[in-house]
Amino acid sequence: MLEVKDITFSFDKKEKKPLIKNLSFKVKKGEILFISGKSGLGKSTLLDLISGFHDNNLIWTGKIYLNKLDITNTSIQNKRIGYMIQDYFLFPHFNVKNNLIFSLPKQTKNKKEQVMNYLEQINMVEFSNHYPSELSGGQKARIACLRAIISNPNALLLDEPFSSLDKKTMKSFQKFLFDFVKKLNIPCIIVSHRLVKNLNNSSELNITKFVQK
């Protein structure tokens, strides 16, 4: 289980109102939590904070627990959290296949075969030898998301994984992703505008929990 407890943060001590104040929630294994809201509310910063990739200038308080362990100040490597950021951060000098191979756990056997199997599941086998510069935004998003989930993480954080996908591709990729989260039995947080209904211009975050049956 991933637990965020009383998280408050801002980038300026003088700010009267922090970006997020006293935010708490829990995400059990196999659950997916959707976070949405208008720009500037701190959605991506919250994921940065949980993962450990946050800006050093961020002023924050609170606690983060993963599987009952306090990981608030744990190093990024030891948290073992899969994280897909909006900029994708694919290695430009690696082709798709090698970007994915790099993310597999070291003990994984038959890495090339595993990667090709994953690419087949998301209908991207033909792009295995393409470099990130040769991919569309939607293709980069799927590869970046896949790279995060195949690393055998203890939790998964995804920042707008569906924003660049057309409806048909989103539907199939969404099913693949949800099935994978269920298979891994890990908590997952997704920042997304596309899967949360009744999104409005509220000045607060919209948090919706999805539990797979």
C-alpha positions in Angstrom: 0.0 0.0 0.0 1.1 3.5 -0.8 0.2 6.2 1.8 0.6 9.9 1.5 0.0 11.6 4.9 -0.5 15.3 5.6 1.5 16.5 2.6 1.9 20.3 2.3 4.2 22.0 -0.2 5.0 25.2 -2.0 8.0 26.8 -3.8 8.0 30.0 -1.8 8.0 30.5 2.0 6.2 33.8 1.6 3.2 32.2 -0.2 0.1 32.6 2.0 -1.5 29.5 0.4 0.6 26.5 -0.4 0.0 24.5 -3.7 -1.2 21.6 -1.7 -2.1 21.6 2.0 -2.6 18.6 4.4 -3.2 16.1 1.6 -3.7 12.5 2.7 -4.7 9.4 0.9 -4.0 5.6 0.6 -3.7 3.4 -2.5 -3.9 -0.3 -1.8 -2.2 -2.9 -3.9 -3.9 -3.4 -7.3 -5.8 0.0 -6.9 -5.4 2.9 -9.3 -5.9 6.5 -8.0 -6.6 9.2 -10.6 -5.7 12.7 -9.9 -7.0 15.6 -12.1 -7.5 19.3 -11.9 -6.6 22.5 -13.8 -2.9 23.4 -14.4 -0.9 24.8 -11.6 -2.5 22.8 -8.7 0.7 20.8 -8.1 -0.3 17.4 -9.6 3.0 16.7 -11.3 4.9 18.1 -8.3 3.1 15.7 -6.1 4.3 12.7 -8.2 7.8 14.2 -8.2 7.6 14.4 -4.4 6.4 10.8 -3.9 9.1 9.5 -6.3 11.9 11.5 -4.9 12.5 13.5 -8.1 11.3 16.8 -6.7 13.0 20.1 -7.1 15.4 21.0 -4.3 13.7 24.3 -3.9 10.4 22.7 -3.0 9.4 23.4 0.6 7.3 20.6 2.0 6.2 18.6 5.0 4.5 15.3 5.5 5.1 11.6 5.3 5.1 8.9 2.6 4.8 5.2 3.3 5.1 2.3 1.0 4.1 -1.2 2.2 4.1 0.2 5.8 7.7 1.5 5.5 8.5 5.2 5.9 10.1 6.1 2.5 9.9 9.9 3.1 13.7 10.4 3.0 14.6 7.1 1.2 16.9 7.5 -1.9 15.2 7.3 -5.3 17.0 4.0 -6.1 15.8 2.3 -2.9 12.2 3.4 -3.2 11.8 1.2 -6.4 8.9 3.3 -7.7 8.2 3.2 -11.4 7.7 6.8 -12.7 6.6 8.1 -16.1 7.0 11.9 -16.4 5.3 14.0 -19.0 8.5 14.6 -20.9 8.9 10.8 -21.2 12.7 11.0 -20.6 13.6 8.2 -23.1 17.3 7.7 -23.7 17.9 9.4 -27.1 20.9 7.2 -28.0 19.0 4.0 -27.4 16.4 2.5 -29.7 13.0 1.5 -28.4 14.2 -2.1 -27.7 17.3 -1.0 -25.8 15.3 1.6 -23.8 13.1 -1.2 -22.5 15.9 -3.7 -22.0 17.7 -1.2 -19.8 14.7 -1.0 -17.5 14.2 -4.7 -16.9 15.5 -6.1 -13.6 19.1 -7.4 -13.9 18.1 -10.9 -13.1 15.6 -11.1 -16.0 16.3 -13.9 -18.5 15.8 -13.7 -22.3 15.5 -9.9 -22.1 15.1 -9.3 -25.8 12.4 -11.9 -26.1 10.6 -10.4 -23.1 10.8 -6.9 -24.6 9.5 -8.0 -28.0 6.6 -9.8 -26.2 5.7 -6.5 -24.4 5.9 -4.6 -27.7 3.6 -7.0 -29.3 1.0 -6.5 -26.6 0.9 -2.8 -27.2 1.1 -3.2 -31.0 4.5 -1.6 -31.4 6.8 -4.4 -32.5 7.6 -2.6 -35.8 9.1 0.2 -33.8 11.6 -1.8 -31.9 14.6 -0.4 -33.7 13.3 3.1 -33.9 14.9 5.9 -31.8 12.8 8.3 -29.7 13.3 11.1 -32.3 11.6 8.9 -34.8 8.5 8.3 -32.7 5.3 10.3 -32.4 4.1 11.8 -29.0 1.7 8.9 -28.5 4.3 6.3 -29.3 6.8 7.9 -26.9 4.1 7.9 -24.2 3.4 4.2 -24.6 7.1 3.3 -24.5 7.8 5.5 -21.5 4.9 4.0 -19.7 5.9 0.5 -20.6 9.5 1.2 -19.4 8.1 2.2 -16.0 5.9 -0.8 -15.4 8.3 -3.6 -16.6 11.0 -2.5 -14.1 9.2 -4.5 -11.4 8.4 -1.5 -9.2 6.8 -1.5 -5.8 4.5 1.3 -6.9 3.7 3.1 -10.2 3.3 6.8 -10.9 2.2 7.9 -14.3 1.9 11.6 -15.4 -0.6 11.9 -18.3 0.1 8.6 -20.0 -3.0 8.9 -22.3 -2.8 12.6 -23.3 -1.2 11.9 -26.8 -3.3 8.8 -27.7 -6.3 8.6 -30.0 -9.4 7.0 -28.6 -8.9 3.6 -30.1 -5.2 3.4 -29.0 -6.1 4.7 -25.6 -8.7 2.1 -25.0 -6.4 -0.8 -25.9 -3.4 0.6 -24.0 -5.6 1.4 -21.0 -6.7 -2.2 -20.8 -3.0 -3.4 -21.1 -2.0 -1.0 -18.4 -4.8 -1.8 -16.0 -4.2 -5.6 -16.4 -0.5 -5.1 -15.8 -1.1 -3.2 -12.5 -3.5 -6.0 -11.4 -0.9 -8.6 -12.3 1.9 -6.9 -10.4 -0.6 -6.2 -7.6 0.9 -2.8 -6.8 -0.6 0.7 -6.0 -0.7 3.0 -9.0 -1.4 6.8 -9.2 -2.3 8.4 -12.6 -2.5 12.1 -13.3 -4.9 12.2 -16.2 -7.7 14.4 -17.5 -9.0 11.9 -20.0 -10.3 9.2 -17.7 -11.9 11.3 -15.0 -15.5 12.5 -15.7 -17.0 15.7 -14.7 -13.7 17.6 -14.6 -14.3 21.2 -13.9 -12.3 24.4 -13.2 -12.2 23.9 -9.4 -9.2 25.2 -7.6 -8.9 21.8 -5.9 -7.6 18.5 -7.0 -10.1 15.8 -8.1 -9.1 12.4 -6.7 -10.9 9.3 -7.9 -10.1 5.8 -6.9 -10.5 2.9 -9.3 -10.6 -0.7 -7.9 -10.3 -3.5 -10.4 -12.7 -6.4 -9.9 
